[in-house]
Amino acid sequence: MKFVDEAKIFVKAGDGGQGCASFRREKFVPKGGPDGGNGGKGGDVVISGTQDLASLLDFKYRRIFKAEKGKNGSGNDKRGREGKNLVIHVPFGTIVFEEGNNEPLADITGDQGTCIVARGGRGGKGNAHFVTSTHRTPHEFEPGEPGEERQLLLVLKLLADIGIVGLPNAGKSTLISRLTDARPKIGDYPFTTLTPTLGVLREGDNTFVMADIPGIVEGAAQGKGLGLTFLKHIERTRMLLLVLDVSGANPMEDYKTLKHELSSFNKGMLDRARIVVLNKVDKVPEEKAEAWRTALVKKGEEVLTVSALKGWGIDTVKAMIKEKSFDKAVHA
């Protein structure tokens, strides 16, 4: 399934129904008064979050959404039926903008699961509404008000507790497949991951949602490679796993690149809890892996050595994630 994280749509709330101009016409009531009913209110357009969607793919095929119009009023003081609301379902984590405005209308998360983005028009008044002591047979009535319409931009930022980041071919996809129930495409070459992958880590009574994003390259914060397209998907995470290929030319340079790109994109990225994971230790002598681990520890990092391919050190990673999540919650 294609992953889509931005979409533009047009929404139109329902117009209000027209009021009615009517007079009673009954047997033995030769001069019946006005009895035109009011029109019904138009339906609202509502954005609602759902866990059943993981992408904005549906909005590539349908871009225009219109709520139902209110029904017209009728005689005998009958009010027109209100138009039905139109509910548009989006994945949790979707931010709703009005096109051309940088202030979001809504951030659809578990805390704010729904938002009215276009309100239906008010129904028009029927002629019964205009009766006064001096104006007993009014013929006036009102048309319904038009419903609001808007061009919207939907932007999806994944909701995950932990973000897995690294340079291309660092072994992130293999790692998330070991830690969670995710089954991403895995290969020993750069850019195997072209879309974010979500997985769920269950450690005892704790559950963590993890996000693996495409490999970060130098200049990602300025949009190079898949940069800006996917860095936003780890903005909401509480913890980061920085995955380094210990068999690469210079893991320390990779580490510096990751830190620079993360801080350039969002200065707060490096303030959150993180674990540095030295991956692919099965490909290098033990003393070489230990040397890189020691160098990173001197930088103040908490470092674990693993082989995601062989499954070495995975339980230790799970345990530290649980420990650091608990510490973060206690000190928050």
Residue pairs with C-beta under 8 A, 6 or more apart in sequence:
1 55
1 57
2 55
2 57
2 195
3 54
3 55
3 57
3 195
3 196
4 55
4 56
4 57
4 59
4 60
4 156
5 55
5 56
5 155
5 156
5 157
5 229
5 232
5 233
6 56
6 153
6 154
6 155
6 156
7 56
7 59
7 60
7 63
7 153
7 154
8 59
8 63
8 99
8 151
8 152
8 153
8 154
9 59
9 62
9 63
9 64
9 65
9 88
9 151
9 152
9 154
10 63
10 64
10 65
10 149
10 150
10 151
10 152
11 45
11 65
11 66
11 86
11 88
11 117
11 118
11 149
11 150
11 152
12 45
12 64
12 65
12 66
12 67
12 118
12 147
12 148
12 149
13 42
13 43
13 44
13 45
13 67
13 118
13 119
13 120
13 121
13 147
13 148
13 149
14 41
14 42
14 43
14 44
14 66
14 67
14 68
14 69
14 70
14 83
14 84
14 120
14 121
14 147
15 42
15 69
15 70
15 120
15 121
15 144
15 145
15 146
15 147
16 39
16 40
16 41
16 42
16 69
16 70
16 120
16 121
16 122
16 123
16 124
16 143
16 144
16 145
16 146
16 147
17 38
17 39
17 40
17 41
17 42
17 69
17 70
17 71
17 72
17 73
17 80
17 81
17 83
17 123
17 124
17 144
18 39
18 72
18 73
18 80
18 123
18 124
18 141
18 142
18 143
18 144
19 36
19 37
19 38
19 39
19 72
19 73
19 123
19 124
19 125
19 126
19 127
19 129
19 141
19 142
19 143
19 144
20 36
20 37
20 38
20 39
20 72
20 73
20 74
20 75
20 78
20 126
20 127
20 141
21 34
21 36
21 126
21 127
21 139
21 140
21 141
22 34
22 35
22 36
22 37
22 74
22 75
22 76
22 126
22 127
22 128
23 32
23 33
23 34
23 35
23 36
23 75
23 137
24 32
24 33
24 34
24 35
24 75
24 76
25 32
26 32
33 128
33 131
33 136
33 137
34 126
34 127
34 128
34 130
34 131
34 137
34 138
35 75
35 76
35 77
35 126
35 128
36 73
36 74
36 75
36 77
36 126
36 127
36 128
36 129
36 141
37 73
37 74
37 75
37 76
37 77
37 78
37 79
37 80
37 126
37 128
38 73
38 79
38 80
38 123
38 124
38 125
38 126
38 129
39 70
39 71
39 72
39 73
39 79
39 80
39 123
39 124
39 125
39 126
39 142
39 143
39 144
40 70
40 71
40 72
40 73
40 79
40 80
40 81
40 82
40 83
40 123
41 70
41 82
41 83
41 120
41 121
41 122
41 123
42 67
42 68
42 69
42 70
42 82
42 83
42 120
42 121
42 123
42 144
42 145
42 147
43 67
43 68
43 69
43 70
43 82
43 83
43 84
43 85
43 86
43 120
43 147
44 67
44 85
44 86
44 116
44 118
44 119
44 120
45 65
45 66
45 67
45 85
45 86
45 88
45 116
45 117
45 118
45 148
46 85
46 86
46 87
46 88
46 114
46 115
46 116
46 117
47 88
47 90
47 94
47 96
47 106
47 108
47 114
47 115
47 117
48 87
48 88
48 89
48 90
48 108
48 113
48 114
49 89
49 90
49 91
49 92
49 93
49 94
49 108
49 109
49 110
49 113
49 114
50 89
50 90
50 91
50 92
51 91
51 92
52 89
53 89
53 90
53 91
54 91
54 198
55 91
55 156
56 90
56 91
56 94
56 154
56 156
59 154
65 86
65 88
66 86
67 83
67 84
67 85
67 86
67 118
67 120
67 147
68 83
68 84
68 86
69 83
69 144
69 147
70 80
70 81
70 82
70 83
70 120
70 121
70 123
70 144
71 80
71 81
71 82
71 83
72 80
72 144
73 79
73 80
73 123
73 124
73 126
73 141
74 80
77 126
77 128
79 123
80 123
82 120
82 123
83 120
85 120
90 96
90 108
90 154
90 156
91 108
91 156
92 108
92 109
92 110
92 113
92 159
93 108
93 109
93 156
93 157
93 158
93 159
93 236
94 107
94 108
94 154
94 155
94 156
94 157
95 104
95 106
95 107
95 108
95 154
95 155
95 156
95 157
96 104
96 105
96 106
96 107
96 108
96 115
96 117
96 152
96 153
96 154
97 103
97 104
97 105
97 152
97 153
97 154
97 155
98 105
98 150
98 151
98 152
98 153
99 150
99 151
99 152
99 153
100 151
105 115
105 117
105 152
106 112
106 115
106 117
108 114
108 115
109 159
110 159
117 150
117 152
118 147
118 148
118 149
118 150
119 147
119 148
120 147
120 148
121 144
121 145
121 146
121 147
121 148
122 144
122 145
123 144
123 145
124 141
124 142
124 143
124 144
124 145
125 141
125 142
126 141
127 138
127 139
127 140
127 141
130 138
130 140
130 141
131 138
132 138
155 232
157 232
157 233
157 235
157 236
158 196
158 198
158 211
158 233
158 234
158 236
159 209
159 236
160 198
160 209
160 210
160 211
160 233
160 234
160 236
160 237
161 208
161 209
161 210
161 237
161 238
161 239
161 325
162 201
162 208
162 209
162 210
162 211
162 237
162 238
162 239
162 240
162 241
162 321
163 210
163 211
163 213
163 233
163 234
163 237
163 239
163 240
163 241
164 172
164 175
164 176
164 210
164 211
164 212
164 213
164 240
164 241
164 243
165 172
165 213
165 216
165 234
165 240
165 241
165 242
165 243
165 258
165 262
166 172
166 215
166 216
166 242
166 243
166 244
166 245
166 254
166 258
166 279
167 215
167 216
167 217
167 244
167 245
167 248
167 254
167 257
167 258
168 190
168 191
168 214
168 215
168 217
169 188
169 189
169 190
169 191
169 192
169 215
169 245
170 215
170 243
170 244
170 245
170 248
170 254
170 279
171 243
171 245
171 279
171 280
171 308
171 309
172 193
172 212
172 215
172 243
173 184
173 185
173 186
173 192
173 193
173 197
173 212
174 186
174 279
174 308
174 309
175 212
175 241
175 243
175 277
175 279
175 306
175 308
175 317
176 182
176 184
176 197
176 199
176 210
176 212
177 183
177 184
177 186
177 199
177 308
178 308
178 311
178 314
179 199
179 201
179 210
179 314
179 317
179 318
180 199
180 200
180 201
180 210
181 199
181 200
182 197
182 198
182 199
182 200
182 210
182 212
184 192
184 193
184 197
184 212
185 192
185 193
186 192
190 215
191 214
191 215
193 212
193 213
193 214
193 215
194 214
194 226
195 214
196 211
196 212
196 213
196 214
196 230
196 233
197 211
197 212
198 209
198 210
198 211
198 212
199 209
199 210
199 212
200 207
200 208
200 209
200 210
201 207
201 208
201 209
201 210
201 318
201 321
203 318
203 319
203 321
203 322
204 322
206 322
206 325
208 321
208 325
210 241
211 233
211 234
211 237
213 230
213 231
213 233
213 234
214 225
214 226
214 230
215 225
215 226
216 225
216 227
216 231
216 257
216 258
216 261
216 262
217 224
217 225
217 227
218 224
218 257
218 260
218 261
219 225
219 227
219 261
220 226
220 227
220 228
220 231
220 261
220 265
221 227
221 228
221 231
221 260
221 261
221 262
221 264
221 265
222 228
222 264
223 229
227 261
227 265
228 265
231 261
231 262
231 265
231 266
234 240
234 269
235 266
235 269
237 272
238 272
238 273
238 325
238 328
239 272
239 273
239 274
239 275
239 321
239 324
239 325
239 328
240 262
240 269
240 272
240 273
240 274
240 275
241 274
241 275
241 277
241 317
241 321
242 255
242 258
242 259
242 274
242 275
242 276
242 277
243 277
243 279
244 251
244 254
244 255
244 258
244 276
244 277
244 278
244 279
244 292
245 251
245 254
245 279
245 280
246 278
246 279
246 280
246 281
246 283
246 284
246 288
246 289
246 292
246 305
247 280
247 283
247 284
248 254
251 278
251 292
252 292
252 295
252 296
255 276
255 296
255 299
259 270
262 269
262 270
263 269
263 270
272 328
273 324
273 325
273 327
273 328
274 301
274 302
275 302
275 303
275 304
275 317
275 320
275 321
275 324
276 296
276 301
276 302
276 303
276 304
277 303
277 304
277 305
277 306
277 317
278 289
278 292
278 293
278 296
278 303
278 304
278 305
278 306
279 306
279 307
279 308
280 307
280 308
280 309
281 289
281 305
281 306
281 307
281 312
281 313
282 307
282 309
282 310
282 312
283 307
289 305
290 305
293 303
293 305
296 303
297 303
302 320
302 324
304 313
304 316
304 317
304 320
305 313
306 312
306 313
306 314
306 316
306 317
307 313
308 314
